[in-house]
Amino acid sequence: MNFLFEEQLINYTENSRLWQENSQYFYDIVIQQKIGRALTTQWFDKSGSTQKIIVGEDRSQNGRYLSIYETDFNQDQIFELEGNKLFRTYFEIKLDSEVHRIRIRPDNPLIIACILDTGEAKIINILNPSQLDQEGYSMTSLKGHTNEGYGINWNHKKKGLLATCAYDKKILIWDTNLYGNELEPISSYNDHSAGVEDVEWNPHDPNSFGSVADDQTLKIFDTRTKTHTLNIIAHKEEVNSLSFSPFYPNLIVTGSSDKCVALWDIRNTSTRLHSLLQHQDKIFQVSFSPNDPNLIASSGDDKKILIWDTSQIGDEQQGRDADIGPPELIFTHSGNLQVIREFDWHPTIPYCFTSVDDNHVNLVWKLKPDVIKDESEKGFFNILKQSFSEK
């Protein structure tokens, strides 16, 4: 795999320069781009040598945008230190408000949901990527929240079903298959006592979703009922993110302002399965790998993305390794220079990410395979896998 690097007027500290100088030993790909302030990013195109990513940008006086960039993974080894030659604008839409989070519809990548700093959500249907004016797309407004929000997620089983959440303490469910310039929610949940930070559908169950909030709880809902079916006091401070395992239907990970990443089996919530402890500040995002059942990534206020291998929970460490961190912490990404608001695992390319930070940097990076230890058949998850198969 090729090693790519691009920089445009990015201010480096001494630590980040050290990372830059040594990154070729750990990464196959590093592509950096200076953009507007971005809180969200996701892979848009998932195959081929030309990859596309989508970000929500605040370009200050130049406006707010939903932008799609494309870049190539098939070039020779390049260290491009000036300009944006490795990124090309594929599509962009100017919006009235800042984009807090973007989610691409799983069954149709040309349909994009985003939630804005006003709490309003938008459904953007790209009709013609070659046209950047109103003829190139249609837009539907989802007006129901009365405060800003970050959580938005598509149902993987029921096409067009969308969940949103916001600081108005509400979770709203939308049927985006309905027609109109504006849609009303088809159901509303008001179970949290504080702002709701994140919501996610269970990829294994079309009727189930989870949410986390500033009331320190993780709640599980069933759309066939009027209230939550499970309530867990999950952390000591605000819970900012949750992720369902794509491999095990009862496994969830949460991340909190208390600096802890927590693993849960929702069949038995009397105690956590495990606490992953190494972050030095608030955690804003947690996410299971789509390719490996053992891997979890987390990011936050400490400007790092940590990659965890849960198969190594319980391993003994000696000497220098014991000083670095717990055995399940297998890599620390330090390429982003400020608070990392969001990252996204590539759905088909192992160990490949896109991430954005408060330094106005969009980063695409892929770890060398030998950096990730392949020990998925031992320890914690091997036991857990047997437990799930017996149920």
BAGUNU-226377 format. One line per 10 residues: their letters; for each residue x, y, z of C-alpha. Coordinates in pm, 1 decimal, m for minus. Example, Ala and Ser with C-alpha at 12.3 -4.5 7.8 and 13.67 -1.06 7.14 Angstrom:
as) 1230.0 m450.0 780.0  1367.0 m106.0 714.0
END
This chain:
mnflfeeqli) 0.0 0.0 0.0  119.5 350.9 m75.4  220.3 616.9 173.7  67.3 955.7 99.8  112.3 1281.9 286.3  m29.6 1626.1 219.4  m9.6 1949.5 419.6  m145.1 2300.3 361.1  m58.4 2566.6 618.3  m100.5 2325.7 910.3
nytensrlwq) 65.5 2440.9 1231.0  267.7 2164.1 1391.9  384.8 2141.3 1749.7  708.8 1960.2 1829.6  515.6 1645.2 1922.8  319.5 1647.9 1599.1  638.0 1699.5 1398.7  779.1 1395.0 1569.8  467.0 1205.0 1467.8  502.8 1329.7 1109.2
ensqyfydiv) 866.4 1222.3 1089.1  793.6 871.8 1215.1  448.4 808.4 1069.3  584.6 619.9 768.5  687.8 339.7 1004.0  331.5 288.9 1128.7  106.4 396.2 840.0  56.3 288.8 480.4  m149.3 600.0 404.8  m157.3 948.1 556.3
iqqkigralt) m336.5 1224.2 365.7  m394.9 1558.4 535.1  m610.0 1844.7 416.7  m675.3 2188.2 564.1  m1051.3 2251.0 567.3  m1306.3 2457.2 756.6  m1392.1 2369.5 1115.0  m1543.2 2022.0 1099.3  m1731.0 1822.0 1361.7  m1823.5 1519.3 1151.3
tqwfdksgst) m1686.8 1293.3 880.9  m1785.0 966.4 714.8  m1672.0 751.7 422.9  m1891.9 825.4 122.9  m1751.5 586.3 m138.8  m1650.6 243.2 m13.7  m1477.1 71.3 m302.9  m1216.0 124.5 m571.3  m887.9 312.6 m577.3  m1067.4 650.6 m567.6
qkiivgedrs) m1214.4 701.1 m221.2  m1465.6 968.8 m120.7  m1524.0 1119.5 221.0  m1792.7 1356.0 341.2  m1745.0 1627.3 603.1  m1948.6 1908.5 750.5  m1746.0 2229.6 722.5  m1776.3 2573.0 879.1  m1568.7 2798.7 653.5  m1629.8 3103.6 873.1
qngrylsiye) m1725.4 3406.6 661.3  m1746.6 3184.1 353.3  m2036.6 2982.5 494.4  m2124.1 2632.4 612.3  m2101.3 2337.3 378.8  m2168.0 1970.1 343.5  m1864.1 1872.0 134.6  m1760.9 1552.6 m41.3  m1393.7 1512.5 m136.2  m1227.9 1238.3 m336.7
tdfnqdqife) m871.6 1112.9 m320.7  m670.4 833.9 m481.3  m519.0 532.7 m307.2  m329.5 407.5 m613.1  m42.6 654.4 m639.1  329.0 596.0 m586.9  491.6 704.9 m263.0  434.9 1080.5 m232.0  512.4 1347.0 27.9  304.3 1640.0 m95.6
legnklfrty) 366.7 1935.2 135.4  193.7 2215.7 m51.7  m150.5 2260.7 m197.7  m447.9 2023.7 m203.5  m349.7 1815.0 m505.1  m446.5 1487.2 m343.6  m801.6 1602.8 m262.7  m1061.4 1705.1 m520.3  m1407.9 1846.1 m455.5  m1668.0 1594.4 m571.0
feikldsevh) m1981.0 1768.0 m445.2  m2075.5 2040.8 m198.3  m2390.4 2206.3 m65.8  m2404.5 2537.0 117.6  m2624.0 2529.2 429.0  m2760.3 2795.1 663.0  m2631.2 2629.9 983.6  m2332.2 2430.9 1104.2  m2346.5 2055.5 1045.2  m2308.6 1864.1 1371.1
ririrpdnpl) m2326.3 1511.0 1231.9  m2364.9 1335.1 898.7  m2492.4 984.9 831.6  m2518.5 825.5 486.9  m2818.7 600.4 424.4  m2689.0 239.8 427.5  m2883.2 121.6 121.9  m2835.1 439.4 m85.2  m2516.1 649.6 m45.8  m2669.8 935.8 m245.1
iiacildtge) m2916.1 1000.4 37.6  m2751.7 1182.7 329.7  m2896.3 1272.4 668.3  m2743.9 1548.0 878.9  m2836.3 1725.8 1199.7  m2756.1 2095.7 1239.5  m2662.2 2316.1 1532.7  m3025.8 2431.8 1548.9  m3150.7 2076.2 1607.9  m3313.6 2065.5 1266.1
akiinilnps) m3225.4 1763.6 1054.2  m3196.2 1754.8 676.8  m3231.2 1475.6 422.3  m3027.5 1552.2 110.9  m3084.8 1343.5 m199.8  m2802.3 1391.0 m450.0  m2960.1 1373.4 m794.4  m2659.9 1472.8 m1005.0  m2311.9 1497.8 m847.5  m2185.3 1698.7 m1146.3
qldqegysmt) m2422.3 1985.2 m1059.8  m2357.2 2184.4 m744.5  m2667.8 2402.6 m776.5  m3027.8 2334.5 m672.9  m3078.2 2108.6 m974.7  m2814.3 1870.2 m841.7  m3001.5 1771.6 m525.2  m3328.3 1784.1 m334.3  m3364.0 1860.4 37.6  m3620.6 1767.1 301.5
slkghtnegy) m3639.5 1934.2 644.2  m3708.6 1739.3 963.8  m3829.6 1990.6 1222.3  m3903.9 1856.3 1566.7  m3618.8 1932.3 1803.6  m3611.0 2260.8 1994.8  m3240.1 2256.8 2082.7  m2911.8 2162.7 1920.0  m2827.2 1796.0 1871.9  m2558.4 1556.4 1757.6
ginwnhkkkg) m2720.6 1214.0 1737.9  m2856.5 1085.3 1406.8  m2863.4 726.8 1278.8  m3026.1 519.0 1003.1  m3201.2 189.3 1066.1  m3008.2 m84.5 881.1  m3308.7 m317.1 856.6  m3600.7 m83.7 780.9  m3510.7 130.4 481.6  m3558.2 502.0 533.8
llatcaydkk) m3624.2 489.3 909.3  m3415.9 750.5 1093.7  m3357.4 836.3 1460.5  m3240.1 1174.8 1592.4  m3172.1 1312.1 1940.5  m3089.0 1650.9 2089.5  m3033.9 1855.2 2403.9  m3411.4 1905.5 2431.9  m3405.0 1554.3 2593.2  m3601.3 1405.5 2301.9
iliwdtnlyg) m3544.4 1113.7 2066.2  m3746.1 1140.2 1745.6  m3815.2 870.4 1486.5  m3872.2 969.1 1123.9  m3999.7 784.2 817.9  m3806.2 950.6 536.3  m3993.1 746.8 274.3  m4279.5 993.9 313.3  m4294.6 1280.4 66.3  m4281.8 1654.3 127.8
nelepissyn) m4045.9 1944.8 181.7  m4095.4 1903.9 558.8  m4163.8 1590.3 760.9  m4308.7 1533.1 1107.1  m4170.8 1263.0 1337.8  m4372.1 940.9 1353.6  m4285.0 887.3 1722.5  m4113.9 1063.4 2011.3  m3939.7 938.5 2326.0  m3887.0 1162.4 2630.0
dhsagvedve) m3729.4 915.7 2873.1  m3401.4 1097.9 2945.1  m3381.6 1363.9 3215.0  m3102.0 1558.8 3042.6  m2973.4 1628.4 2693.6  m2943.8 1319.9 2471.1  m2597.8 1295.3 2316.9  m2621.2 994.3 2083.8  m2865.4 743.3 1940.2  m2799.0 426.9 1739.2
wnphdpnsfg) m3013.0 148.6 1595.6  m2921.2 m208.4 1682.8  m2793.8 m347.7 1348.0  m2930.3 m691.6 1443.0  m3284.3 m584.1 1539.2  m3496.7 m344.7 1330.4  m3713.0 m253.0 1632.7  m3435.4 m178.9 1881.4  m3219.8 127.8 1938.1  m3003.1 264.0 2217.1
svaddqtlki) m2933.7 613.6 2346.4  m2694.4 784.4 2589.0  m2729.3 1118.8 2759.0  m2601.7 1375.9 3003.4  m2804.7 1201.4 3275.7  m2524.5 938.6 3278.3  m2751.4 662.9 3144.8  m2759.1 413.6 2861.7  m3114.0 323.6 2761.0  m3243.7 57.5 2522.0
fdtrtkthtl) m3575.9 104.9 2342.6  m3814.8 m111.0 2142.3  m4023.8 79.5 1887.6  m4317.9 m149.2 1963.6  m4339.0 m1.6 2314.8  m4388.6 353.7 2439.8  m4088.3 368.6 2671.7  m3741.1 223.4 2725.8  m3697.8 m146.3 2800.4  m3359.8 m114.3 2973.6
niiahkeevn) m3199.3 161.4 3180.1  m2834.1 152.2 3295.8  m2647.3 407.4 3506.0  m2349.9 366.7 3275.3  m2093.2 628.2 3385.3  m2011.0 886.8 3649.9  m2041.9 1178.4 3405.8  m2211.8 1256.3 3074.4  m2226.5 967.1 2828.6  m2139.2 1101.9 2484.6
slsfspfypn) m2134.7 803.3 2251.1  m2248.1 443.7 2206.8  m2185.9 172.8 1949.6  m2351.7 m164.9 1891.9  m2125.5 m449.9 1791.1  m2189.2 m550.5 1427.7  m2094.1 m906.3 1524.5  m2270.8 m969.1 1860.0  m2630.3 m845.8 1907.4  m2605.7 m798.1 2284.2
livtgssdkc) m2272.2 m617.6 2298.8  m2249.8 m237.9 2335.2  m1964.1 1.6 2405.4  m2010.3 348.2 2558.7  m1779.2 647.0 2600.5  m1807.3 920.8 2861.3  m1672.3 1247.8 2993.4  m1539.0 1040.9 3285.5  m1257.9 925.4 3047.0  m1383.3 565.7 3046.5
valwdirnts) m1478.7 335.8 2758.5  m1718.9 71.0 2893.5  m1823.0 m265.0 2747.2  m2174.0 m395.3 2821.3  m2366.6 m717.7 2767.5  m2728.1 m598.0 2768.6  m2851.1 m938.9 2885.3  m2680.5 m877.4 3220.2  m2619.4 m515.3 3314.5  m2548.2 m561.3 3683.9
trlhsllqhq) m2184.6 m490.8 3603.2  m1970.6 m389.2 3306.9  m1794.6 m653.6 3104.4  m1483.4 m435.8 3115.9  m1358.7 m78.4 3147.4  m1102.2 47.2 2894.7  m894.3 312.3 3068.4  m620.8 520.1 2906.7  m782.8 841.3 2779.3  m669.8 1155.4 2959.7
dkifqvsfsp) m981.1 1362.9 2893.4  m1345.5 1346.0 2782.7  m1436.2 1079.5 2528.9  m1654.2 1199.8 2242.3  m1679.9 889.7 2024.7  m1656.4 511.9 2048.3  m1699.5 271.3 1757.9  m1664.0 m98.7 1689.3  m1463.1 m200.3 1385.4  m1681.2 m318.3 1095.4
ndpnliassg) m1413.2 m570.3 996.0  m1282.9 m725.5 1317.3  m1504.0 m830.1 1611.6  m1225.7 m759.1 1861.4  m1138.0 m400.5 1770.1  m1280.8 m78.9 1914.7  m1166.3 278.6 1853.6  m1229.2 581.2 2075.5  m1145.6 951.7 2055.9  m1194.8 1273.8 2241.3
ddkkiliwdt) m1060.1 1580.4 2413.8  m708.7 1441.4 2459.7  m646.6 1473.1 2081.8  m592.4 1098.2 2034.9  m765.3 801.1 1878.0  m703.0 483.7 2076.4  m746.7 141.1 1920.1  m832.2 m143.7 2155.9  m809.5 m518.9 2099.8  m1051.5 m678.2 2343.7
sqigdeqqgr) m907.0 m1024.2 2278.0  m606.1 m913.2 2483.2  m802.0 m818.4 2794.8  m646.9 m1000.4 3087.3  m307.0 m1056.7 2926.1  m5.1 m997.2 3145.6  243.4 m725.6 3057.3  591.9 m688.0 3190.8  873.8 m434.3 3169.5  830.2 m138.5 2938.6
dadigppeli) 499.1 m264.3 2796.5  341.3 m240.4 3142.0  424.3 131.8 3152.5  267.3 208.0 2813.3  m85.6 106.6 2904.8  m318.2 m191.2 2945.3  m258.5 m492.4 2716.6  m578.9 m428.7 2522.2  m453.0 m86.0 2407.6  m271.0 m171.3 2084.8
fthsgnlqvi) m227.3 165.2 1910.8  m244.4 537.1 1984.4  m301.0 764.8 1684.9  m155.5 1113.1 1745.6  m180.0 1261.6 1397.0  m470.2 1492.7 1473.5  m356.2 1806.1 1652.2  m667.0 1918.3 1841.2  m984.9 1773.1 1990.4  m1105.6 1490.0 1767.3
refdwhptip) m1477.6 1532.6 1717.8  m1534.3 1231.5 1497.0  m1366.7 949.4 1306.4  m1498.4 672.1 1084.3  m1364.5 322.1 1021.9  m1351.6 235.3 653.4  m1620.2 m31.4 602.1  m1411.6 m256.2 374.0  m1043.7 m155.8 405.2  m903.0 m283.0 737.6
ycftsvddnh) m736.4 m31.9 974.0  m830.0 264.4 752.3  m988.2 581.1 898.9  m1102.8 931.9 825.0  m1094.3 1179.7 1116.6  m1151.0 1551.4 1178.1  m1032.0 1779.4 1457.1  m1061.9 2132.6 1589.4  m744.9 2236.8 1404.5  m946.6 2244.5 1080.5
vnlvwklkpd) m773.6 1925.4 962.6  m927.2 1638.6 771.9  m709.5 1328.2 791.0  m726.9 1000.8 598.4  m497.4 731.0 735.1  m437.6 357.9 721.9  m224.5 159.1 963.8  22.4 m101.8 849.2  m132.7 m446.4 910.6  155.9 m563.5 1127.2
vikdesekgf) 89.7 m276.3 1369.8  m234.4 m447.7 1470.4  m165.2 m770.3 1655.0  m367.7 m1058.4 1516.1  m471.2 m1237.5 1832.7  m845.6 m1253.9 1781.8  m884.9 m1619.5 1877.8  m766.7 m1592.0 2235.1  m873.2 m1442.6 2564.0  m1181.5 m1236.2 2640.2
fnilkqsfse) m1363.9 m1247.5 2307.7  m1308.1 m1617.8 2249.5  m1488.5 m1682.4 2578.3  m1756.8 m1425.6 2495.0  m1810.8 m1577.6 2149.4  m1873.2 m1917.1 2307.3  m2118.1 m1754.4 2549.5  m2318.6 m1596.9 2266.9  m2327.1 m1921.4 2065.5  m2471.3 m2105.3 2364.2
k) m2765.2 m1866.1 2401.9
END
